[in-house]
Amino acid sequence: MNAFLNPSIVVLGKRLEGRQQSGLLRKLPVPHTLLDFCSNDYLGFSSSESLQQQFSIAKQTYGNAPLGATGSRLLTGNSIFAEDLEQHIANVQGQQAALLFNSGYTANLGLFSCLPQKGDTIITDELIHCSVIDGCRLSFGKRLKFKHNDLSSLEEKLKMSSGICFVAIESVYSMDGDLAPLLEINTLCQKYGALLIVDEAHAFGVFGKGLVHLTGLTEQVFAVLITFGKALGAHGAIILGSRLLRNYLINFARSFIYSTAMSFSQLLYIQMAYQFLQNQEELTITLQYKIRLFHSCLSQVKEVENHRSAVHAVIIPGNSSAYKASRLLSEQGFAVHPILSPTVPIGKERLRICLHSYNTDEDIKRLCHFLINAL
Ligand SMILES: Cc1ncc(COP(=O)(O)O)c(C=O)c1O
C-alpha cells in the first residue's frame, strides 16, 4: 500500500492539527534581512570578511584534503588534524584533553546517555537545555531536577543521590541569559563528591574562554561543553575534561561512535575561528558595551535582568501576546524571536533578545524605544 494511504497517517495529521489549534505549529522561517537581534552569532564571526579570507587562504594550503570524513572517527574518519585540534583547544582552555562532536546537541546526547549508569544519579537544573534532557532520557541513571539556580534545592537533591552523582548546569542559560552561581555550585558538588558538568554554549566567546576558565574552576569541574555554532559562528562542539573522560566517551558515547566525523573543511574552519577569537578581544569588549547600553536603555521601565550575557528575556505573558510582539517588531525591521510555552513555563512567555558586537548603538536604542513605547 502507498504509505500516504495508511490510516495511521490520519493520526499524525491530527497531532499536527492539535499543534496548529494551540498556536504552536512550528514552521521553517523564510530567510530575512531584518536587523539581527535573535541569532547566536554574538561576535559576527559567521559573516566576518577577515575570517572568510583567512579561511580561503588556509584551505588552499590543504588543497587536496578529502571533502568528506568517510566514516566515524573510530573507523576511517579520524585524522591527525582532528587530534591536534582537540589537544590544542584543551591546552588553551587549561584542560587535559578534549573530544570533538558534530554538534552541541549530539555532544550532550552522548555525554549524558553514557555517564550515569543504573544506580547512578544525574541532577540537572530545571531549566537545562533539551539536549541534556534527551541525553538523560537515554541513560539508565536516576534523574533529579533542582530549582533554577537554587542552592538549597540542589543540596536537597544531592542528599537524595545514590551511586556516582553528576550535576549538570549551564553557565549562561539559553532562554533567560542569566548566569549560574558557578563557585557556589562547585563548592556544593565538592562537599557531596558529585561530578560537575558545565554547558558553556552561551558563555564561550561572550566571556572569553568561558566562565569555568574565568572563575578558575577548570581543574575542579569534571566536564565542560563548548559549542562552535554560537559565538564562533561555525558548527560542532567539544567536550573538555580529563584524558579518562575522553577515553570513556570514545568507548561509550554512542552519538560519537555511530556517526560520520566532521569533514576536514569543518575542522579547519573551527581551528581558524578558535584562533581568530584569541585575537579579537576588542570584539568581546564591544559586545559587553552593547549589552550595557541595551540594559541601561531598558531597565528603568521593563522587567529585564541585569546580567552581562548576550541573551535577554523581555517577559510578555501569553503565547499570542509574545508572538504578536515579535510580529510588531519585525514590521519595524527587527528580528526578535518569541519563546512560547511549553518551551518556557506558562506566564513566562517572552521575547528572547540576543545582542551582538555588530548591533549599532542607534539600532539598540530604537529597539529599546519600541519595546518601551509600543509593547
Ligand atoms: C545550552 C545549549 N547547549 C547545547 C546546545 C546545542 O548546541 P548545537 O546548536 O551545537 O547543537 C544549545 C543550542 O541551542 C544550547 O543552547
The ligand as a MOL file (V3000), in Angstrom:
LIG
                    3D

  0  0  0     0  0            999 V3000
M  V30 BEGIN CTAB
M  V30 COUNTS 16 16 0 0 0
M  V30 BEGIN ATOM
M  V30 1 C 22.8120 25.3910 26.2600 0
M  V30 2 C 22.8960 24.7020 24.9470 0
M  V30 3 N 23.5280 23.5250 24.8780 0
M  V30 4 C 23.6300 22.8450 23.7130 0
M  V30 5 C 23.0820 23.3500 22.5540 0
M  V30 6 C 23.1860 22.5650 21.2870 0
M  V30 7 O 24.2410 23.0600 20.5250 0
M  V30 8 P 24.2630 22.8980 18.9170 0
M  V30 9 O 23.4350 24.0030 18.3710 0
M  V30 10 O 25.7060 22.9790 18.5860 0
M  V30 11 O 23.6720 21.5540 18.6170 0
M  V30 12 C 22.4310 24.5790 22.5770 0
M  V30 13 C 21.8570 25.1250 21.3220 0
M  V30 14 O 20.8050 25.6560 21.2540 0
M  V30 15 C 22.3200 25.2680 23.7990 0
M  V30 16 O 21.6740 26.4360 23.8690 0
M  V30 END ATOM
M  V30 BEGIN BOND
M  V30 1 1 1 2
M  V30 2 1 2 3
M  V30 3 2 2 15
M  V30 4 2 3 4
M  V30 5 1 4 5
M  V30 6 1 5 6
M  V30 7 2 5 12
M  V30 8 1 6 7
M  V30 9 1 7 8
M  V30 10 2 8 9
M  V30 11 1 8 10
M  V30 12 1 8 11
M  V30 13 1 12 13
M  V30 14 1 12 15
M  V30 15 2 13 14
M  V30 16 1 15 16
M  V30 END BOND
M  V30 END CTAB
M  END
